[in-house]
Amino acid sequence: MSCEVVFEDYFPAMVEKLGIDGLMEELCKGFHLLMDRDKGVITFESLKKKTALLGLQDMSDNDVRAMIREGDLDGDCALDEKEFCVLMFRLSPGLMKDSENLLEEAIFGDV
């Protein structure tokens, strides 16, 4: 049985409150929370073990694998920190809409 997972997009509000540097710091904390400590990446096993922390304890194995596949850019069946951050941005419609502004802020700072 597969459950439908609905995410509320809090990222735009987080950027507004924390700024881009603060958001990136929070994303890094999230990555480290979910990663396999020995491998230094988020694996199926590490994500499956920690789904309860995300309020997603009812996710099927297929749904967890799909989350990994969605962000796995290099095909190693795991997410490194960069892949995780890119995935989080891609999953936020609000951030994608303002991604050009965020990129300019990250590169040039407040102008």
C-alpha positions as CSV (number, residue, x, y, z in Angstrom):
1,M,0.0,0.0,0.0
2,S,1.4,3.3,-1.0
3,C,0.6,6.5,0.8
4,E,0.4,9.9,-0.8
5,V,2.8,12.3,0.8
6,V,1.9,16.0,0.8
7,F,4.6,18.5,1.6
8,E,3.9,22.0,2.7
9,D,6.4,24.4,1.1
10,Y,8.0,26.4,4.0
11,F,11.2,27.2,2.1
12,P,10.2,30.6,0.8
13,A,9.3,31.7,4.4
14,M,12.5,30.2,5.6
15,V,14.5,32.2,3.0
16,E,12.7,35.4,4.0
17,K,13.4,34.7,7.7
18,L,16.9,33.2,7.6
19,G,18.3,34.5,4.3
20,I,20.0,32.2,1.8
21,D,23.0,31.5,4.0
22,G,20.7,30.5,6.9
23,L,18.6,28.3,4.6
24,M,21.7,26.6,3.3
25,E,22.9,26.0,6.9
26,E,19.5,24.4,7.7
27,L,19.7,22.2,4.6
28,C,23.1,21.0,5.6
29,K,21.8,20.1,9.1
30,G,19.0,18.2,7.4
31,F,21.4,16.3,5.2
32,H,23.6,15.3,8.2
33,L,20.5,14.2,10.1
34,L,19.5,11.8,7.3
35,M,22.9,10.6,6.1
36,D,24.5,7.3,6.8
37,R,27.4,8.3,9.1
38,D,29.8,5.7,7.8
39,K,29.2,6.4,4.1
40,G,28.7,10.2,4.3
41,V,25.6,10.1,2.0
42,I,21.9,9.5,2.3
43,T,21.2,5.9,1.4
44,F,17.9,4.0,1.1
45,E,18.7,2.4,4.5
46,S,19.5,5.7,6.3
47,L,16.5,7.5,4.9
48,K,14.2,4.5,5.7
49,K,15.4,4.5,9.3
50,K,14.8,8.2,9.7
51,T,11.4,8.6,8.0
52,A,9.7,8.7,11.4
53,L,11.7,11.9,12.2
54,L,10.1,13.4,9.1
55,G,6.6,12.3,10.1
56,L,6.7,9.8,7.2
57,Q,6.9,6.5,9.0
58,D,4.1,5.1,6.8
59,M,6.1,5.5,3.6
60,S,6.6,2.3,1.6
61,D,10.0,1.1,0.5
62,N,9.1,2.1,-3.1
63,D,8.4,5.6,-2.0
64,V,11.7,5.9,-0.2
65,R,13.5,4.5,-3.2
66,A,11.7,7.0,-5.4
67,M,12.8,9.9,-3.2
68,I,16.4,8.7,-3.6
69,R,16.1,8.3,-7.4
70,E,14.5,11.8,-7.7
71,G,17.6,13.5,-6.4
72,D,20.3,11.0,-7.5
73,L,22.2,12.9,-10.2
74,D,25.2,10.7,-10.5
75,G,23.5,7.3,-10.4
76,D,25.1,5.9,-7.3
77,C,21.7,5.2,-5.6
78,A,22.5,7.7,-2.8
79,L,22.4,11.4,-2.2
80,D,25.4,13.4,-1.4
81,E,25.1,16.8,0.2
82,K,24.9,18.7,-3.1
83,E,22.3,16.3,-4.6
84,F,20.2,16.7,-1.4
85,C,20.3,20.5,-1.5
86,V,19.5,20.6,-5.3
87,L,16.6,18.2,-4.7
88,M,15.2,20.3,-1.8
89,F,15.3,23.4,-4.0
90,R,13.6,21.5,-6.9
91,L,10.8,20.3,-4.6
92,S,10.0,23.8,-3.5
93,P,7.7,25.5,-6.1
94,G,8.1,28.8,-4.3
95,L,11.9,28.7,-4.4
96,M,11.9,27.6,-8.0
97,K,9.8,30.6,-8.9
98,D,12.3,32.9,-7.3
99,S,15.5,30.9,-8.0
100,E,17.1,33.5,-10.2
101,N,16.8,36.1,-7.5
102,L,18.2,33.6,-4.9
103,L,21.1,32.7,-7.1
104,E,22.0,36.4,-7.6
105,E,21.8,37.0,-3.9
106,A,24.0,34.0,-3.2
107,I,26.6,35.1,-5.7
108,F,26.5,38.9,-5.4
109,G,25.0,39.4,-1.9
110,D,22.6,42.2,-1.2
111,V,23.1,44.8,-3.9
